[in-house]
Amino acid sequence: MAHGNLTNSVKAIDVFFKNVSAEAYERPSFGYLATNEIVQSLVQRGFIERDTLEYVKLTAKGLDKCKEDCH
């Protein structure tokens, strides 16, 4: 995301889905809705902050969670 720098905001985050249904390919709005729900959940859990609708920032809690999950 911000490579561990909590003062930077980023315009995009990558969200990868393990399984994608045929319907999702036919209606890309499904992917947008799912991604938006994931972002909202991360905000509610305190892992990211949403500066604007387009920009997000990793929080200290989010960075700690990333370090915990990656090691």
C-alpha positions as CSV (number, residue, x, y, z in Angstrom):
1,M,0.0,0.0,0.0
2,A,2.1,2.9,1.2
3,H,5.2,0.7,1.8
4,G,5.0,1.2,5.6
5,N,4.9,5.0,5.4
6,L,1.8,6.0,7.3
7,T,1.8,9.6,6.0
8,N,1.2,8.7,2.4
9,S,-2.2,8.2,0.8
10,V,-2.7,6.0,-2.2
11,K,-5.3,6.2,-4.9
12,A,-5.7,2.4,-5.4
13,I,-5.4,-0.8,-3.6
14,D,-5.3,-4.3,-5.1
15,V,-8.0,-6.7,-4.1
16,F,-7.7,-10.3,-5.3
17,F,-10.5,-12.7,-5.3
18,K,-9.9,-16.5,-5.1
19,N,-13.1,-17.4,-6.9
20,V,-15.0,-15.4,-9.5
21,S,-18.4,-16.5,-10.8
22,A,-19.4,-16.2,-14.4
23,E,-22.0,-13.6,-13.3
24,A,-19.2,-11.4,-12.0
25,Y,-17.6,-11.3,-15.5
26,E,-21.0,-10.4,-17.0
27,R,-21.7,-7.6,-14.5
28,P,-18.5,-5.8,-13.5
29,S,-20.5,-3.8,-11.0
30,F,-20.5,-6.9,-8.7
31,G,-16.7,-6.6,-8.4
32,Y,-17.0,-2.9,-7.6
33,L,-19.6,-3.5,-4.9
34,A,-17.6,-6.4,-3.3
35,T,-14.4,-4.3,-3.3
36,N,-16.3,-1.3,-1.8
37,E,-17.6,-3.6,1.0
38,I,-14.1,-4.9,1.7
39,V,-12.8,-1.3,1.9
40,Q,-15.6,-0.3,4.3
41,S,-14.9,-3.3,6.5
42,L,-11.2,-2.4,6.6
43,V,-12.1,1.2,7.6
44,Q,-14.5,0.0,10.3
45,R,-11.9,-2.4,11.7
46,G,-9.4,0.5,11.8
47,F,-6.8,-0.9,9.4
48,I,-7.1,1.9,6.8
49,E,-8.4,5.5,6.8
50,R,-10.3,6.9,3.9
51,D,-9.1,10.4,3.2
52,T,-11.6,10.9,0.3
53,L,-13.6,8.5,-1.8
54,E,-10.5,7.9,-3.9
55,Y,-7.7,7.9,-1.4
56,V,-6.9,5.6,1.5
57,K,-4.2,5.5,4.1
58,L,-2.8,2.6,6.0
59,T,-3.1,3.0,9.8
60,A,-0.6,1.9,12.4
61,K,-3.0,-0.8,13.4
62,G,-3.3,-1.9,9.7
63,L,0.5,-1.9,9.4
64,D,0.8,-4.1,12.5
65,K,-1.8,-6.5,11.1
66,C,0.1,-6.7,7.8
67,K,3.4,-7.5,9.7
68,E,1.6,-10.1,11.8
69,D,0.0,-11.8,8.8
70,C,3.1,-11.8,6.7
71,H,5.5,-13.3,9.2
